[in-house]
Amino acid sequence: MKPKGAALWILGPWKDLSLFVLAPVWVIPLIWIAKDHFDPNGFGAALLAIGGTGHHLPGFIRAYTDPLLFRRFRTRFILAPLFFLGVYVLFSALHLESLKLVLILWGTWHGAMQVNGFLRIYDAKAGSFSTITAWLDWAMCLVWFGGALFYSSRLISILTYFFNAGGAPIQPALFNLLRQGWMTVLAGVTLAFAVNAWKQSRVGVPPNPIKVLMMASSFALWWFAMISVSSLLVGLLLFEIIHDVQYNALVWVYNERRVSQRTAASRVEKFLFRPGAARALLYVVLIVAYGGIADVLGYAAVQAPSALQLSVSSVSFWTGLFMVSTFLHFYFDGFIWQVREKDFRQNIGIGHSEAVPQRASPVRNPFGWLPAGWKWAFFLIPTAVLGISEYRSSPMPLLEQARNVVQLIPDRWQANAVAGTLEKTMGAEEQALEHLQRAVDLNAYYPHGEVMLADIYTRLGNSDRALQHYRKAAALNPDSHEEQAYLGKMLAATGHLEEAIPHLQAAAEHYPEDANLAYVLGASLVDKKKDLEGIPYLRRAVRLDPKHKDAWTILGIALQSQGHIQEAAAYYRKALELDSGYLPARQNLDQAERILANSNR
């Protein structure tokens, strides 16, 4: 009989929609609110580390405390940690970073397969067990998740690790052909999925509508996070939090049902997964604590390297242990949560304990002939090839990397920002202007790009263009004292003193040890006949930089205007000690000495 109503859900309509199917509806607004009140580079990295690593713990609890599961896969559970640790230690000892590329690609696969797992659960609840449907679900997850990477800023990190592993430059024509080919396959798989759903509906076994909604929301979220969100870190955080909510909720439900149904469970499981709010809270605390260790160790830098940092910095040994944790999580999840397994179906509420019915299908599993051990080749071969290549090869120069990346994805602001930043550093200012301007055009909120453009125009002598970009940087980031300082100094240099003073004052309060900033502010105030306000800043400037002859001179002028002639003369002499030919100090000293001479007559 065809399941109806509540039988189509895992927990029930509202819980499934809020925790699994439509979690983006409430998670995205929360992240947007948080990023407006906290620095994404700090707060976001912490959440990414806590969430991305914390949710490993529930899977490990299942693996090592479920007595039946552990007996069945004892060898894997014992040897796999030792194997992954050995691989990491080897790469660490040889100072190789290409293992991170494997981590990113496997992580994308893992996210896609978690979605696929939910799709199969929902279809199983609707009584749909067709092999061709299962394979099309799998293919849909693969092509839609992979397709987003071709257009995403995360491709910068992927290509960087590839180039640092000895990879050769990629021809844009070849890359575009590969991308177009992938999108063609995506369209074909999507069409095949739709046709199969129509055919299955005609024979009375339509797909679970909740599955279709889950598929649509998951693919839309992944594309939005990877392509539409300007910050790579925020994009990863969006998907990771939803991924964690889905995973942690499902594991809790599964284990709570096992315990409540008195299924064979260990003492740990019976204690932790007993029904009740207190146990659920403890479960959450343990997850956060496990992820918090990774946050302290800076694990977010492994999963989400800075979009503007092409050179790859090594991670500490302890941080690397959480890379091992991630690999184990990916590996274990590949076999401890299987819809076809009797125990899993029983505890997740799919029918009873009967075998999964198989409908005739012309499609066979192309990897069915592979023993489980052979599937390790999908990890071992790429890891070995990348590691050997990195060990034997010299990485492509950073600037060459950046220019190749921007050729491949010219519409990503991060790629242009990377190229422009490196070109500016290496003195290729004409190319830097082109790429940085492209970056700020693509990302309207990129104040650091505006500052770099202003800096280049300043060196080129185009003060009007420099001032335009400094103004925009300060407007984009009004709370940044650094941008206020840049703008204030440029305004002062171009004679806009009244406009410069408020910006300089705001910056000087935050940078009390910046001698030049104190000098520019003090000199601007003195120039606008605000000597009493300017004198403290000028005193600060000469205290911080006793060799600043201009500061000594302007301080003397300010004091002289207030009638402190003798002290002013002493400061002019200080400036002349630094530069005996310094004309402003000489002229002002002569004037001060004449005044002192006349007053003594």
Secondary structure, DSSP 4 states (H G I P E B T S, - for coil): ----GGGGSSS-HHHHIIIIISTHHHHHHHHHHHHHHS-IIIIIHHHHHHHHHHTHHHHHHHHHH-HHHHHHTHHHHHHHHHHHHHHHHHHHHTT--THHHHHHHHHHHHHHHHHHHHHHHHHHHTT---HHHHHHHHHHHHHHHHHHHHHSTHHHHHHHHHHHTTPPP--HHHHHHHHHHHHHHHHHHHHHHHHHHHHHHHTT-PPPHHHHHHHHHHHHHHHIIIII-S-HHHHHHHHHHHHHHHHHHHHHHHHHHHHHTT-S--HHHHHHTSSSHHHHHHHHHHHHHHHHHHHHTTTHHHHS--TT--SPPP--HHHHHHHHHHHHHHHHHTTSS-TTSHHHHHHHTSSSSPPPP----S---TTTTS-GGGGGHHHHHHHHHHHHHHHHSPPPPHHHHHHHHHHH-TT-HHHHHHHHHHHHHTT-HHHHHHHHHHHHHH-S--HHHHHHHHHHHHHTT-HHHHHHHHHHHHHH-TT-HHHHHHHHHHHHHTT-HHHHHHHHHHHHHH-TT-HHHHHHHHHHHHHTT-HHHHHHHHHHHHHH-TT-HHHHHHHHHHHHHTT-HHHHHHHHHHHHHH-TT-HHHHHHHHHHHHHHHHHT-
